[in-house]
Amino acid sequence: MTPPPHDRTPGTGRRIALDPETVGRDLASLVLAIVELIRQLMERQALRRIDQGDLDDDRIEEIGLTLMALEERMADLRERFDLTPEDLNIDLGPLGHLLSDD
């Protein structure tokens, strides 16, 4: 007899139920969460470099266009897998959520 999908077994923590029907969506959600985290970090770094005056106007425009294109592509992928931005914000327990609110 197999335990229920979210049963606690002593010494093993919580079991994860793998559903073959949603595994593609779940994997997409995880991958897109990581990509969104990297996109946010790149955006913050670009803003820091702009504030420091490290970039010329052409480079600023190039970075801005690239980040906007990446954001659009992320929206397309979320739509394809029927995900919302909130679906990508993984709850890390006491550490809070993976993604920033801005």
N, C-alpha and C positions, 0 to 999 in steps of 0.2 A: 504494500500500500504506500503510495507516495504522499508526502505531506502537502498541505495547501500551499499555493504559490508564495505566500508571504509569511510562512510559518517560521518561528524561531526554533532553532535546534541548538541545544546547549553547546557552547564553544564555537559555534560557526557564525553567529550574528544573524542578520536577516537574509533570507533567501530571495533571490530575484526571479520573478516569473518571466520567462522568455516566450513571447507570443509570436509564432511565425507570421501571423497576419500583420503585425506592426513592426517587425524587426527593421525593415527598410526605413520607415519613418523615424523610428527611434535612433537608428544610426545616423540618419541625415540630421536629426536634431542635435546630436552630440557633435558631429563634425561642424555644423553651422554655428554652434555655440563657440567652438574654438576659433573659427574663422572670424566671428564677430568680435571676440575678445582681442584678437590680433589687429583687426581693423580699428577698434577703438584706441588701442595703444599707438598704432601708427598715426592716427589723427592727433592724438595728444602730443606726440613727438613733433609732428609737423608744426603744430601751433606754438610749441616751445621754440622751435628753430625760427619761426617767423617773428616771434616776440623778441628774440635775441638779435635779429637782423642778419642771420646767417645765410639767407636765401635771397636771390634776386627775383624780380617780378615775374620773369618767364618761368622760373622753377616753382614759384608759388602757384602760378596758374596751372602748371603741369600736375603738381601734387593735388591741387584742389579738384581738377578734372578726374584724376585717377581715383581719388577717394569717393567722389560722387558716383563714378561708374561702378565701383565696388559695392557701394551702398545699394544702387539700383539692382545689381546682380543678386545681392543677398535677398532683396525683396522678391525678386523673381523666383529664387530657389525656395524661399519660405512659402510662397504661394503654391509652387509646384508640389510641395510636400504637406500642404495645408497646415502650416505652422505660423504662429504669431511671434512677434518679438519676445513676448513674455515666456513662450515655450522654450526659448533658448537661454533664459536666465536661470541657470541651475542653482538651486538652493544648496549652499555648502555648510548648512547647519550653523554652528556658532560663529563661523567666519562671515556669514552673510551670503549675499548672492554673488555669482560669478561676474556679472556685467554691471556697469554703472548705470544709474538712472538717467543720465544726461545724453 
